[in-house]
Amino acid sequence: MAGSVLVDAGFPFALLSRRDAHHGWAAALSPGHPPPWRALSEAFHRLGTRGGPAPAALLKRRALVVGLDLGEQMSETLPDPLLLTTDADFRIYRRHGRQTIPAVLPE
């Protein structure tokens, strides 16, 4: 299990919305990676407009912790990070120069 679980907007939105194409994936994945999840700041911004009160409830329960930008800081400072995302573009991001950021994406 990863030491720190990072999420972008895709994972919590899929988890909170049964209408999302990746809801089943996120719901199946979440028990194996329990909160708190460290959300990229853009994740909470995007969820705030579409997620209604659900993102606020995650914050109150401390299941979601808003963090910094993944590319610039977060993956560099957290030990053993794992990114839960629906965005395949994250496969190109690197930490500490050339290391890939371990990520779990839907198939």
Buried (B, 14 or more C-beta within 10 A) or exposed (E): EBEBBBBBBBBBBBBBBEEBEBBEBBEEBBEEBEBEBBBBEEBBEBBEEEBEEBBBEBBEEEBBBBBBEBBEEBBBEBEEBBBBBBEEEBEEBEBEEEEEBEBBBBE
